[in-house]
Structures are given as C-alpha cells and as structure tokens.
Amino acid sequence: MQDYQAYIRTRNKATNACRKAKKKLEKMVATQAKKSPKSFWSYVKSKTKSKTGIADLKRSEGSKTTTDKEKADLLNTFFQSVFTVEKEGDLPDIPEYTYDTELTNLNIPVEQVHKQLTSLKIAKAPGPDGISPRILSDLSNVLALPITIVYRKINGYKQNPRRVENC
C-alpha cells in the first residue's frame, strides 16, 4: 500500500510539472505571437488534429469518385473546360509610353532608408534578391548608407534598376 501511495504522489508531481510546462510554453508563444507569428501558427497547427482530404466528388452522370486519381482526373477535366485557349500567333503591339517629366536628383535620405529597413516585417519571405528581411532589419545600421548610395547611383541611369550591374 505504501508503494502505491508513493507512486500516486510521484505521478501527481509529474502530471503537475507537465501541466506547468505546457502552460508556460503557451504563455510564451502567446506573448511572442506579434514578434514571431510563425512559431504561433506552428503551435496552433501542432494542436490541430483534423487532417481532411478532398471529399468524394460527383461526376456529371451522377456517380461519385472514390480514389484520389479519379478526383484528380475529374478536377483536371473541369479546370481544362473553364480556361480559354488562346489563339497562337503574335501578341499585339503595346505602344511605348513616354513620360513628360523625368525623375532626376531624387534625394533619398539615409534616415528614411534606415527607417524602412527597421520596419520590415521579419517573418515575411525574402524578396527577389533572396535576402531575408530579418537580416536587413538586424543590420539596418550598417546597411542604410550603402543602400542609399546604390539608390542614388541608380537614379542617374536611364534604364531599369534591375539591369544596372555596375553601381
């Protein structure tokens, strides 16, 4: 009987420790939700038990699909029927637009670039350059001046900034 009571006490302590640890984790995730939404949604997803697939679909003749392949084929047929097939040939010519005024001497302050870098949402995906917003935000003090210089140099070119290679 004494062993059983010791077991009960130990089990209750372990259960309480697990509950406290879970409560502490949930509080931490909740307080960090604004700064780190990925960890919040990761936790929510881990607690979601339902895993639903695509329900059985009804064919035009009334029968239902049962296998995933049948469902995929039926959806493929439907999507093919609703899309327009374009005629092959030359695309229409789009007239080139000419601007009345030209952007010259665009003065971009270093402070403004710094402010933009620090206000980046660090949980977002990298841009076309592949640089993480977290890196740009964390290194904003170091990067603000060089980025400002690059923007000012690009301003002097008369072509698309993405094509400028020797800044």
Buried (B, 14 or more C-beta within 10 A) or exposed (E): EEEEEEEEEEEEEEEEEEEEEEEEEEEEBEEEBEEBBEBBEEBEEEEEEEEEEEEEBEEEEEEEBEEEEBBEEBEEEEEEEEEEEEEEEEEEEEEEEEEEEEEEEEEBEEEEBBEBBEEBEBBEEEEEEEEBBBBBBBEBEEBBEEBBBBBBEBBEEEEEEEEEEEE
